[in-house]
């Protein structure tokens, strides 16, 4: 199974597309901030580090084998601004499982953009990608992320307490997941009929 989507993916307010070199300044605008790096494995990034990250992301557009990533720029349709990024990582090829992730500029948070983008990627994973299960993870302190997971219909499956060191402190992490059949059920019969004529 190979997942190589036809880009851009679109939602009512966003265009999800591969990164390009011209996105460096937009990515730096959110990845340089300590508040964005707070729950990420990275620290706040320099412009040079953002340039390297964008260069890597330009090739992360398909899932062909376990460990591959799709990382897309979330571009606001009306303004044309890149306001964040979303990702799918193929975690288990034989079990058809992916991990979903997102990072959004603080100025664009709280307006439903991350939900819109994540829903689009879940549709991609479960329909075109034929995945069985999608999971997401976040630190227990990252309330906005785990609430987003719950809005997506994902269930909390685990709470790992002090399971690893994260930026010099013991990490507490939630794992959320949803199965393909649960996602389809949550979307309703009308949506399924249009996706599977």
C-alpha positions in Angstrom: 0.0 0.0 0.0 1.4 3.4 -1.0 -0.3 6.7 0.0 0.7 9.5 -2.3 -2.1 12.1 -2.2 -3.1 14.5 -4.9 -2.1 17.8 -3.4 -3.2 20.2 -2.2 -5.8 18.8 0.2 -8.4 21.3 0.9 -10.8 22.1 3.8 -13.3 25.0 4.0 -10.6 27.4 5.2 -7.3 25.7 4.6 -5.0 24.3 1.8 -2.8 21.5 3.1 0.2 21.3 0.7 3.8 20.1 0.6 6.3 22.6 2.0 8.4 24.7 -0.3 11.6 26.7 0.3 9.7 29.9 0.4 8.0 28.8 3.6 11.0 29.2 5.8 10.1 32.7 7.2 6.5 31.5 8.0 7.7 28.4 9.8 10.3 30.4 11.7 7.6 32.8 12.8 6.0 30.0 14.9 8.8 27.6 15.5 11.0 30.3 17.1 8.6 30.8 20.0 9.1 29.1 23.3 5.4 28.8 23.8 5.2 26.6 20.6 8.3 24.6 21.6 7.0 24.0 25.1 5.4 20.6 24.3 7.6 19.6 21.3 10.7 17.5 21.4 12.6 20.4 19.9 13.5 23.7 21.6 12.6 27.0 19.8 14.3 26.9 16.4 16.7 29.4 14.8 16.0 30.5 11.3 18.8 28.3 10.0 17.2 25.3 11.8 13.8 26.1 10.3 15.4 26.3 6.8 16.8 22.7 7.4 13.4 21.5 8.7 11.6 23.0 5.7 14.1 21.4 3.3 13.5 18.0 4.9 9.7 18.5 4.8 9.6 19.2 1.1 10.3 15.5 0.5 7.9 14.2 3.2 4.8 13.8 1.0 4.0 10.1 0.8 3.8 6.9 2.8 5.5 4.0 1.1 7.0 2.1 4.0 6.9 2.0 7.8 8.4 5.2 9.3 7.6 7.4 6.4 6.0 10.8 7.1 3.6 13.2 5.4 4.2 16.7 6.7 2.2 19.4 5.2 2.0 23.2 5.4 -1.4 24.4 6.6 -2.0 27.5 4.4 -4.9 29.8 5.2 -6.9 30.1 2.0 -8.0 33.7 2.4 -4.7 35.3 3.5 -2.3 32.8 1.8 -0.4 32.6 5.1 1.2 29.4 6.3 -0.3 29.1 9.8 1.0 25.7 10.9 1.7 22.2 9.9 0.1 18.7 10.2 1.7 15.3 10.0 1.0 11.6 9.5 3.6 9.1 10.4 3.3 5.4 9.4 4.0 3.7 12.7 3.1 0.0 11.9 2.8 -1.1 8.3 1.4 -4.6 8.8 -1.2 -3.3 11.3 -2.0 -0.2 9.2 -1.4 2.3 12.0 -0.5 6.0 11.7 0.3 8.8 14.2 -1.3 12.2 13.7 0.3 15.5 14.7 0.0 19.2 14.4 1.7 22.5 15.2 0.0 25.8 14.8 1.0 29.5 15.1 -0.3 30.9 18.4 -2.0 33.8 16.6 -4.2 31.2 14.7 -5.0 28.9 17.6 -8.5 28.6 19.2 -10.3 29.1 15.9 -10.8 25.5 14.8 -8.0 25.4 12.2 -6.1 22.5 13.9 -9.4 20.5 14.1 -10.1 21.2 10.4 -6.7 20.1 9.3 -6.6 17.0 11.6 -10.0 15.9 10.3 -8.7 16.2 6.8 -5.7 14.0 7.6 -7.8 11.4 9.4 -10.1 11.2 6.3 -7.0 10.8 4.1 -5.6 8.1 6.4 -8.8 6.1 6.7 -10.2 6.4 3.2 -7.4 6.8 0.6 -4.8 5.3 3.0 -6.9 2.4 4.1 -5.4 2.6 7.6 -6.9 0.7 10.5 -6.0 2.9 13.5 -4.8 6.4 14.1 -3.2 7.6 17.3 -1.9 10.9 18.7 0.1 11.8 21.8 0.7 14.8 23.9 2.0 15.8 27.3 -0.7 15.8 30.0 -0.2 19.5 30.5 -1.0 20.2 26.9 -4.8 20.7 27.4 -5.5 22.2 24.0 -4.1 19.2 22.2 -5.8 16.5 24.2 -9.1 18.4 24.0 -8.6 18.5 20.2 -8.1 14.7 20.2 -11.4 14.3 22.1 -13.2 16.6 19.7 -12.0 14.4 16.9 -13.7 11.4 18.6 -10.4 9.9 19.8 -10.4 8.0 23.1 -7.7 8.2 25.7 -6.0 4.8 25.8 -3.1 5.4 28.1 -1.6 7.8 30.6 2.1 7.2 30.9 3.5 8.6 34.2 7.1 9.6 34.5 7.9 7.2 31.6 10.8 9.2 30.1 12.9 12.3 30.6 11.7 15.3 28.6 13.7 18.5 28.6 15.2 17.5 32.0 12.0 16.5 33.7 9.9 13.3 34.0 7.4 13.2 31.2 3.6 12.5 31.6 2.0 11.6 28.4 -1.5 10.8 27.1 -2.1 8.5 24.1 -5.3 8.8 22.2 -6.6 6.7 19.3 -9.5 6.0 17.0 -10.2 3.1 14.7 -11.3 3.4 11.1 -14.8 2.0 11.8 -15.2 4.5 14.7 -14.2 7.4 12.5 -16.6 6.4 9.8 -19.4 6.0 12.3 -18.7 9.4 13.8 -18.9 11.0 10.3 -22.4 9.5 9.6 -24.0 7.5 6.8 -24.4 10.4 4.4 -20.7 11.1 4.4 -19.9 7.4 3.9 -22.3 7.2 1.0 -20.5 10.1 -0.8 -17.1 8.6 -0.1 -17.9 5.1 -1.2 -20.4 5.2 -4.1 
